Amino acid sequence: MIYILRGDIRTGKTTALLEWCKNRDDVDGVLCPDNAEGKRYFLEVKSKSEFELETELETEAIIEIGYFKFLKSAFEKANAYLQSVALKNESKYLIIDELGKLELKGEGLHLSVERLIPNYETNENKHLILVVRDYLLEAVLTHYSIEKYRILTKVNLETLN
Protein backbone atom coordinates (compact mmCIF):
# COMPACT_ATOMS: atom_id res chain seq x y z
CA MET A 1 0.00 0.00 0.00
CA ILE A 2 1.21 3.47 -0.82
CA TYR A 3 0.46 6.34 1.52
CA ILE A 4 1.13 9.93 0.58
CA LEU A 5 1.73 12.38 3.41
CA ARG A 6 0.83 15.68 1.86
CA GLY A 7 1.04 19.23 3.09
CA ASP A 8 2.27 22.70 2.30
CA ILE A 9 5.91 23.74 2.53
CA ARG A 10 7.27 24.01 6.08
CA THR A 11 4.12 22.76 7.79
CA GLY A 12 5.72 20.04 9.92
CA LYS A 13 5.33 16.92 7.77
CA THR A 14 8.81 15.64 8.64
CA THR A 15 8.43 16.59 12.31
CA ALA A 16 5.14 14.69 12.47
CA LEU A 17 6.82 11.61 10.95
CA LEU A 18 9.73 11.87 13.42
CA GLU A 19 7.25 11.91 16.29
CA TRP A 20 5.14 9.09 14.83
CA CYS A 21 8.05 6.70 14.32
CA LYS A 22 10.20 7.47 17.38
CA ASN A 23 8.81 4.61 19.49
CA ARG A 24 8.24 2.14 16.66
CA ASP A 25 10.50 -0.66 15.46
CA ASP A 26 8.54 -1.42 12.28
CA VAL A 27 9.51 1.74 10.38
CA ASP A 28 12.56 2.55 8.27
CA GLY A 29 13.50 4.85 5.42
CA VAL A 30 14.91 8.34 5.17
CA LEU A 31 13.66 11.57 6.65
CA CYS A 32 14.95 15.00 5.75
CA PRO A 33 14.77 17.25 8.83
CA ASP A 34 16.63 20.52 9.44
CA ASN A 35 19.60 20.75 11.79
CA ALA A 36 20.20 23.50 14.35
CA GLU A 37 21.59 25.77 11.60
CA GLY A 38 18.50 25.24 9.44
CA LYS A 39 20.31 22.99 6.93
CA ARG A 40 18.62 19.82 5.71
CA TYR A 41 20.22 16.46 6.31
CA PHE A 42 19.22 12.83 5.79
CA LEU A 43 18.27 10.69 8.76
CA GLU A 44 18.09 6.91 8.42
CA VAL A 45 14.98 6.15 10.46
CA LYS A 46 15.88 2.83 12.05
CA SER A 47 19.63 3.30 12.61
CA LYS A 48 19.29 7.02 13.46
CA SER A 49 22.39 7.59 11.32
CA GLU A 50 22.65 11.11 9.92
CA PHE A 51 24.49 12.43 6.88
CA GLU A 52 24.83 15.86 5.30
CA LEU A 53 22.54 16.83 2.43
CA GLU A 54 22.43 20.61 2.12
CA THR A 55 25.76 22.35 1.64
CA GLU A 56 27.38 25.73 1.08
CA LEU A 57 30.11 24.18 -1.07
CA GLU A 58 30.78 25.40 -4.57
CA THR A 59 31.59 22.18 -6.38
CA GLU A 60 30.54 20.08 -9.33
CA ALA A 61 29.31 17.46 -6.86
CA ILE A 62 26.13 19.37 -6.03
CA ILE A 63 22.62 19.65 -7.37
CA GLU A 64 21.08 23.12 -7.20
CA ILE A 65 17.36 23.67 -6.95
CA GLY A 66 16.17 27.18 -6.21
CA TYR A 67 18.26 28.59 -3.36
CA PHE A 68 19.33 25.14 -2.19
CA LYS A 69 22.54 23.23 -2.88
CA PHE A 70 22.45 19.49 -2.21
CA LEU A 71 25.27 16.96 -2.27
CA LYS A 72 24.89 14.41 -5.06
CA SER A 73 26.67 11.90 -2.82
CA ALA A 74 23.94 12.28 -0.18
CA PHE A 75 21.28 11.28 -2.68
CA GLU A 76 23.41 8.35 -3.85
CA LYS A 77 23.78 7.17 -0.25
CA ALA A 78 20.05 7.67 0.50
CA ASN A 79 19.04 5.79 -2.67
CA ALA A 80 21.36 2.90 -1.81
CA TYR A 81 20.02 2.79 1.75
CA LEU A 82 16.37 2.79 0.68
CA GLN A 83 16.89 0.03 -1.84
CA SER A 84 18.86 -2.16 0.59
CA VAL A 85 16.23 -1.72 3.31
CA ALA A 86 13.46 -2.59 0.86
CA LEU A 87 15.32 -5.74 -0.22
CA LYS A 88 15.62 -6.89 3.39
CA ASN A 89 11.86 -6.44 3.67
CA GLU A 90 11.95 -6.24 7.48
CA SER A 91 9.92 -3.09 8.12
CA LYS A 92 6.18 -2.69 7.82
CA TYR A 93 6.60 0.97 6.80
CA LEU A 94 9.22 2.55 4.55
CA ILE A 95 9.38 6.36 4.46
CA ILE A 96 10.75 8.47 1.62
CA ASP A 97 10.97 12.16 2.57
CA GLU A 98 10.40 13.80 0.17
CA LEU A 99 9.40 13.71 -3.48
CA GLY A 100 9.75 17.07 -5.12
CA LYS A 101 11.01 18.93 -8.17
CA LEU A 102 14.30 16.99 -8.26
CA GLU A 103 12.53 13.64 -8.42
CA LEU A 104 10.22 14.90 -11.15
CA LYS A 105 13.38 15.71 -13.15
CA GLY A 106 14.78 12.20 -12.58
CA GLU A 107 17.20 13.31 -9.86
CA GLY A 108 17.32 13.17 -6.05
CA LEU A 109 15.52 10.09 -4.72
CA HIS A 110 13.95 9.30 -8.10
CA LEU A 111 15.84 6.04 -8.58
CA SER A 112 14.50 4.56 -5.33
CA VAL A 113 10.99 5.84 -5.81
CA GLU A 114 10.77 4.50 -9.34
CA ARG A 115 11.99 1.05 -8.27
CA LEU A 116 10.04 0.78 -5.03
CA ILE A 117 6.56 1.99 -5.99
CA PRO A 118 5.65 -1.15 -7.99
CA ASN A 119 6.70 -3.36 -5.03
CA TYR A 120 4.40 -1.56 -2.60
CA GLU A 121 1.41 -0.52 -4.71
CA THR A 122 -0.44 -3.82 -4.37
CA ASN A 123 1.10 -5.06 -1.11
CA GLU A 124 -1.37 -4.89 1.79
CA ASN A 125 1.25 -5.87 4.40
CA LYS A 126 4.10 -3.50 3.52
CA HIS A 127 3.57 0.23 3.24
CA LEU A 128 5.47 2.98 1.46
CA ILE A 129 4.99 6.48 2.88
CA LEU A 130 5.87 9.20 0.39
CA VAL A 131 6.11 12.81 1.55
CA VAL A 132 4.84 15.23 -1.11
CA ARG A 133 4.08 18.94 -1.08
CA ASP A 134 0.45 19.76 -1.89
CA TYR A 135 1.22 21.68 -5.05
CA LEU A 136 3.24 18.76 -6.50
CA LEU A 137 0.80 15.97 -5.65
CA GLU A 138 -0.82 15.62 -9.08
CA ALA A 139 2.53 15.86 -10.87
CA VAL A 140 4.01 13.13 -8.64
CA LEU A 141 1.00 10.83 -9.12
CA THR A 142 1.23 11.26 -12.88
CA HIS A 143 5.02 11.02 -13.12
CA TYR A 144 5.17 7.75 -11.17
CA SER A 145 1.86 6.36 -12.50
CA ILE A 146 0.53 5.95 -8.96
CA GLU A 147 -3.11 4.91 -9.13
CA LYS A 148 -3.69 3.12 -5.83
CA TYR A 149 -2.83 5.22 -2.78
CA ARG A 150 -4.21 6.75 0.38
CA ILE A 151 -3.70 10.34 1.46
CA LEU A 152 -2.27 11.05 4.89
CA THR A 153 -2.08 14.32 6.75
CA LYS A 154 -0.30 15.13 9.99
CA VAL A 155 -3.67 14.74 11.72
CA ASN A 156 -4.51 11.24 10.48
CA LEU A 157 -0.93 9.89 10.55
CA GLU A 158 -1.63 8.47 14.02
CA THR A 159 -4.33 6.22 12.54
CA LEU A 160 -1.63 4.00 11.01
CA ASN A 161 -0.91 1.04 13.24
N, C-alpha and C positions, 0 to 999 in steps of 0.2 A: 504494500500500500504506500502510496506517495501522499505525504502531507506537505502543504505549502504554508509556511508561517509568513504572513504578509503584513505589511505596515509601511507607514511613511518613513522617510529618512530621519534617523536620530530619535526614534520613538521608543527605544528600549527592547527591541526584538532580541538582540544578543544577550542583554542582561536578563531578560525573562527566561531564555534558554539556559543560561548559567545557573540560575536559581532552580529551575525545574530539574536539571540533571545532577545537581550537586550531591544528592544523597541516593543516587541510583547507580546500580552496577550493570544495567542492561542498555547503556547508551554509550556510543562512541562517535567519532567524527571530528570535524574541525569547526571551531568557533573563531570569530574575528573581533575580539573586544579591543578597546583602547587601553593603552597603558597610562601611567601617571602623567606623562607628558602629552597625552592626547594622540599618540601614534598608534596605529593599528598593528596588531601582531596576530599570529596564528596560535591557537591553543588546541592541543590534542586532548579531546574530552576525557578519555579514560586514563591516560598516563599523566595528564596535567602538564605535559611537556610544552614549553613555549618556544617559538622562534620568530625572529624579526620578519616583518612584512613591509611596513612603510619605512621609507628611508629618505635621507636628505642628500644622499650620494649623487654625484653626477657621473654616471657610468653607462656603458652600453648594456649592462646587465640589469636594466630596469625597464619597467613598463609604465608609461605615464598615461593617466586618465584624469582629465580635468586638472585640479591642483595637486593631485596625489602622484607620488612616485613609489612604485612597488618593486620589490626584488623578484626577478624572474625565478631565482633559485628557491624562494619561499613557495611559490606556486608549484614548482617541480616537486618539492618535498611534500607539500600538502596533497598533491595528486597521488604521489606514490603511497603516502600513508592511507588515504581513503581507499585506494584500490586494494591494498594489502589487508586492511581491516575487513573490507567487504568479502574478500576471498576466505578469510578465516570464518566468517559467518557466525560469530559468537554473540553479537549484540542484537537485541530486539529492535533498537533504533539507531540509525546512522544519520548524523546531522551534517549538512553542508551549508556553511554560512559564508558568503552568500552568493547568489546568482545575480549578476548585474551586467553592465555594459560590456565588460571584458569578456564574459562568457558568451554573450551574444555575438561577439566578434571572433569567437573560437580561441580565446586566450583565457588566462586565469585558471579557474577550476573546471573549464569546459571539458577537458579530457575525461575527468572522473564522472562528471554529470552525464555525459553522453554514454559512457559505458555502464553506469550503474542504474540509470532509470529503467531500462528494460528488465533488469533483474528484480526490481521492486514493484513495478507497476501492477503485477497480478499476484503478488505474494501477500497473503493475508496475515502471515506470521512475522514477517520482517518489514520494517517501516523506514522509509527514507524521508527525512524532514529537510526540505529546501527552504532557505530564507530568501525572500524576494520582496523588493520594494513594490508598493502598490502600483506605481506608474509603469513598472516593467512587467507586471504579471501576464498580461495578454501576449506580449512579445516572447516571454520565456515559454509559456505554454505552447505557442506556435513553433518556436525555434526547436524545441525538444520533442515536439509531437506528443505532448502529455495530454491524454484524454481522460484517464481515470485518476482522480485526486480528491483530496478533501482540504478545505481551507481551514487554517488555524489562525487564531489571533492570540495576543498575549493573555487575553481573558479566558479563552477556552483551552489553552495549552494544558492546564491542570487536569482536563478531562481524559487525557491520555494515560493509560495505566500499563 
